[in-house]
Amino acid sequence: MFLTALIDLKELYMNTGFPQLQWQMVLMWLICGLLLYLAIVRGFEPLLLVPISLGALIANLPAYDLMVMAPSANEAGGLFWYLRQGIDLGIYPPLIFLGVGAMIDFGPLIANPRTLLLGGAAQLGIFITFVAAPLFGFDLLEAASIGIIGGADGPTSIFTTTKLAPHLLGPVAVAAYSYMALVPLIQPPIMKLLTTEAERKIRMKTLRKVSRLEKMVFAMVVMVFSILVVPDAGPLIAMLFIGNLLRECKVTERLVKAAQNEIINIVTIFLGICVGLKMGGFHDGVHHFLNSQTLGILFLGVVAFAFATAGGVLMAKLMNVFSKNKINPLIGSAGVSAVPMAARVSHDMGMKADPANFLLMHAMGPNVAGVIGSALAAGYFLSVLK
């Protein structure tokens, strides 16, 4: 009787998920806990780190394979298999861009077109990392995916990696969003190192008011030109400017609110969870996330961010050599496309040097230019490498 009871208990235990647990799964639980701490307690990109963490937790549970099971002739697929199609088919990132376009104002960029150069210079981090990544054992497709982290643009990183190196999606997305959240910590030391006290105190002329017509024409022209030059960036660029045109035409208020709120919020939840799901599973006994590649990606992500910040600042200093109307070099760091966080960091640094110096609107010029720049860089890699 006792032996029968033990056999029954063993059989019951074997039917649970405990026998399938591995130490890597438990370690990933701790990493998920750390990401949740950073998101909830420290406030680092909570809208994305929370769903990413929860998706990663699910991916490191024994039932993961059932939840992402592909459909067959006799059986429907798992819930998360269907949700993941939004990433695999490249749907979620352009929808995020629709919401971003509906929220941003291109007025500061139009009022001071020179700042477009700062947004372009900040893409230096992307190309420096693209060149450096092969030294760490990554191929060109992987290098391009990692390099896009330097654009500080999570959706663009996901869009590019899905097309070029889908096996790296988990670490690339986590690195991109983690470093975006750490912009206020990563950028200031670099900005301070590359500028003098006098440069940080430079006051810029008040921007002129930009008309609604100018904004609409700008959106149309840049959208058409960008897609003609880099067709592979079309999904991102088109949705970005569709969102912006909805905002600027002033006759589609309901659609603008939907893009700014319901659409982007729903897609953010699904995107974050599905990215987290890429942080689990094993291949030939090696965990998909806990490996040397992930460490290399995290390191190269910091390198990309540092060079992106430096590129924008140094371009502003170079422009000042040839310009009478000086640019505060601090706004060059906003050329990364972490909107509007990078612009706020530039403003805060300027306020520390001169409490009466308001740089926020000036910094928004290179900030929104960086959104366009990173999308075009991604499109370039896709057209050349895919």
C-alpha angles and dihedrals in degrees: 000000000000091000091050090051091052091050090050091049091049091050090048090050092049090054091058126078095250096091089057095055117115129190091248089061092053091048089052089053088059091048089050088052090052092051090049089050092052091047101042104030101029096032096230108160093318094174090067107020092057096056091039090053093048092048090050090050091053090047090058097052123096092245092060094102092055093048094052097036112143117238119261136191091271104031139043118240127254120276095252093049088066093044091050091060087076088067099034091051094043096244105125101055095054090048088054088052089053089060093043091052090051090054105043129081118217090192096103091050092049091046091052108025091177089077088069086077090056091054089050094048091052088065086073088095091060095054096039089055092045088058094043099046096074088060086066094052100268122133122231095267091052091043091055092050092050093044092059087067085077089067089067088225115129099189092049091049090052093045093051096042093049089057100040110024111008092169088067096050096106099054094035093052093044091048092047096050095038093053091044087057090048095052091111089056102038102043107047097065091050092046092049093047093053099043136060125229090252092053092050089055095054110128118212127213118265111266118248120244112264118215125233090244091056091052093049094047090047092052093048096045096045092046093052094042095046094049091047091052098040109019093177089065088058099106093053098038094044094051092044093056095037087059091046094048090051087055098045100043089067094209100088101061094147092052092048092052090049092051092046095046126009099031098042093042094051093045091047091057093049093042094051095047093047092049088051090052088062089064095074143062134064135257118195089343093307120116112241093229107024100071142101092267091065092053090050091050093049090051094046090047090061090048090051092050093048094051092044090055093044093047093058094045094047092047090055090051090049092050090052090061090065101030133081093200100066123218120217101240090217091077090060090074088062088070088095108092100240093127121229099346096074091050090052091051090053090049093048092050090051091049091054090056095041118007090203095054112101111195102160099102092041090052092051089069096066090033095063090037086059090057090057092041096053091047091051091047089052091049090050092054091047093051094047103037111028 
